[in-house]
């Protein structure tokens, strides 16, 4: 039995429709809501985001990202024996988006399920896949973060609707004789459910409650900065590593100020931090694998380097993964 798991390929996909801050300003102005490019950039660092077209589903975005990751890993869909999709915007109530994706890929037979930890979802999913591979339950996994947040945004709330976008990222995680995933650390605190949530559900064939994103921005910011530092230090300690051993920080791309604060606490210069929030916005569970793939394909993140992934999201959930690519 192999004792380790290692990422062997990365992939990502953004829907073609790109909306600049100017596009969002114009859209909101139709409803009499005032905002500006300067206001959005100052508070979030976001300049653009991508929205999926009508009729496109989460599994469609995931399919493109998975195909790119499989190609990068030199694997075929028939070799995949585990699919985990992290998403808060599934295709339907059930079955899981992972099962729908499995059918579209033609990767039939292995386990397939979704993980719901919102913006921490990819870190959660990668941790689960690592554990299943280490126990011999799987050998070749697709771990995916995919979201269509544009469909749960309240476009009368300028404080949230300008922050989020759609996209998907994926990695191929395989059994290995050499260490890849070095350590993981997951947490949640359900006392903070209300500060970031979509308080709605399906009842009697209709939406009940308010199925739109609600966020208390300042409360989220305050919690996020503290727990991200804690998770980062936890995975470093578990792996016997120090801050200086980190070659790249690939954080959840929610807000440039949260990212800068985390980097400062870890004594990391910003040129060691992967940033895509300016062009992608907050893509929730998709943001970490999107940023990881951008770094790998751009030649910045290279094999043999030590990479810290970390995310925080509604739940309140948070976690980190330390790995060698």
PEQUIDA-V435395 format. One record per backbone hydrogen bond with DSSP energy under -1.0 kcal/mol. NH is the residue of the N-H (numbers start at 1). CO is the residue of the C=O. E is the energy in kcal/mol with one decimal. If there is no record, write none. Layout:
BEGIN
{{NH & CO & E} {NH & CO & E}}
END
This chain:
BEGIN
{{4 & 176 & -1.5} {6 & 174 & -2.5} {8 & 172 & -2.7} {11 & 170 & -2.3} {13 & 168 & -2.7} {19 & 49 & -3.4} {21 & 47 & -1.8} {24 & 20 & -1.9} {25 & 21 & -2.7} {26 & 22 & -2.1} {27 & 23 & -2.1} {28 & 24 & -2.5} {29 & 25 & -1.9} {30 & 26 & -1.0} {31 & 28 & -1.4} {32 & 29 & -1.7} {33 & 28 & -2.2} {40 & 36 & -2.1} {41 & 37 & -2.7} {42 & 38 & -2.6} {43 & 39 & -1.4} {44 & 40 & -1.8} {45 & 41 & -1.6} {47 & 278 & -2.7} {48 & 278 & -1.7} {49 & 19 & -1.8} {51 & 17 & -2.1} {56 & 53 & -1.7} {61 & 57 & -1.6} {62 & 58 & -2.4} {63 & 59 & -2.2} {64 & 60 & -1.5} {65 & 61 & -1.8} {66 & 62 & -2.8} {67 & 63 & -2.4} {68 & 64 & -1.8} {69 & 65 & -2.1} {70 & 66 & -2.9} {71 & 67 & -2.0} {72 & 68 & -2.1} {73 & 69 & -1.9} {75 & 70 & -2.5} {79 & 76 & -1.6} {80 & 77 & -1.4} {81 & 140 & -2.5} {83 & 111 & -2.1} {84 & 142 & -2.5} {85 & 113 & -1.8} {86 & 144 & -3.5} {87 & 115 & -1.7} {100 & 96 & -1.8} {101 & 97 & -2.9} {102 & 98 & -2.4} {103 & 99 & -2.0} {104 & 100 & -1.8} {105 & 101 & -2.4} {106 & 102 & -1.9} {107 & 102 & -1.7} {111 & 81 & -1.3} {113 & 83 & -2.0} {115 & 85 & -2.5} {120 & 117 & -1.9} {121 & 118 & -2.1} {124 & 120 & -2.2} {125 & 121 & -3.0} {126 & 122 & -2.7} {127 & 123 & -1.9} {128 & 124 & -2.2} {129 & 125 & -2.6} {130 & 126 & -2.4} {131 & 127 & -2.0} {132 & 128 & -2.3} {133 & 129 & -2.3} {134 & 130 & -2.4} {135 & 131 & -1.5} {136 & 133 & -1.3} {137 & 132 & -2.1} {141 & 173 & -3.1} {142 & 82 & -2.7} {143 & 171 & -2.5} {144 & 84 & -2.8} {145 & 169 & -2.8} {146 & 86 & -2.1} {147 & 167 & -2.6} {151 & 148 & -1.1} {152 & 149 & -2.2} {157 & 154 & -2.0} {160 & 157 & -1.5} {161 & 157 & -2.4} {163 & 160 & -1.8} {165 & 282 & -2.0} {166 & 50 & -3.2} {167 & 147 & -2.0} {168 & 13 & -2.2} {169 & 145 & -2.7} {170 & 11 & -2.9} {171 & 143 & -2.2} {172 & 9 & -2.4} {173 & 141 & -2.7} {174 & 6 & -2.8} {175 & 139 & -2.3} {176 & 4 & -2.2} {181 & 5 & -2.3} {182 & 322 & -2.5} {183 & 322 & -1.7} {185 & 320 & -2.0} {187 & 318 & -2.6} {189 & 316 & -2.6} {192 & 189 & -1.8} {193 & 190 & -1.0} {195 & 192 & -1.1} {197 & 214 & -2.3} {200 & 198 & -2.4} {201 & 208 & -2.3} {203 & 206 & -3.1} {206 & 203 & -1.1} {208 & 201 & -3.9} {210 & 199 & -2.8} {212 & 210 & -1.6} {213 & 152 & -3.4} {214 & 197 & -3.0} {216 & 195 & -2.9} {217 & 215 & -1.0} {220 & 216 & -2.3} {221 & 217 & -2.5} {222 & 218 & -2.3} {223 & 219 & -2.0} {224 & 220 & -2.9} {225 & 221 & -2.0} {227 & 223 & -2.2} {228 & 224 & -2.2} {229 & 225 & -1.2} {230 & 226 & -1.8} {231 & 227 & -2.5} {232 & 228 & -2.2} {233 & 229 & -2.4} {234 & 230 & -2.0} {235 & 231 & -2.1} {236 & 232 & -1.8} {237 & 233 & -2.3} {238 & 234 & -2.5} {239 & 235 & -1.7} {240 & 237 & -1.0} {241 & 236 & -3.0} {245 & 242 & -1.9} {246 & 243 & -1.7} {247 & 306 & -2.1} {248 & 306 & -1.7} {249 & 272 & -2.7} {250 & 308 & -3.4} {252 & 310 & -2.0} {254 & 252 & -1.5} {256 & 44 & -2.4} {259 & 255 & -2.0} {260 & 256 & -2.6} {261 & 257 & -2.1} {262 & 258 & -2.2} {263 & 259 & -2.4} {264 & 260 & -2.2} {265 & 261 & -2.0} {266 & 262 & -1.6} {267 & 264 & -1.3} {268 & 263 & -3.0} {272 & 269 & -2.2} {273 & 270 & -1.4} {274 & 249 & -2.5} {279 & 276 & -1.2} {280 & 276 & -2.3} {281 & 277 & -1.8} {282 & 163 & -3.1} {286 & 283 & -2.2} {287 & 284 & -1.9} {290 & 286 & -2.1} {291 & 287 & -2.3} {292 & 288 & -2.8} {293 & 289 & -2.3} {294 & 290 & -2.1} {295 & 291 & -2.0} {296 & 292 & -2.4} {297 & 293 & -2.9} {298 & 294 & -1.4} {299 & 296 & -1.3} {300 & 295 & -1.7} {301 & 295 & -1.8} {305 & 302 & -1.8} {307 & 323 & -3.2} {308 & 248 & -2.8} {309 & 321 & -3.1} {310 & 250 & -1.2} {311 & 319 & -2.3} {313 & 317 & -2.8} {317 & 313 & -2.7} {318 & 187 & -2.2} {319 & 311 & -2.0} {320 & 185 & -2.1} {321 & 309 & -2.5} {322 & 183 & -2.7} {323 & 307 & -2.6} {324 & 180 & -3.1} {325 & 305 & -2.2}}
END
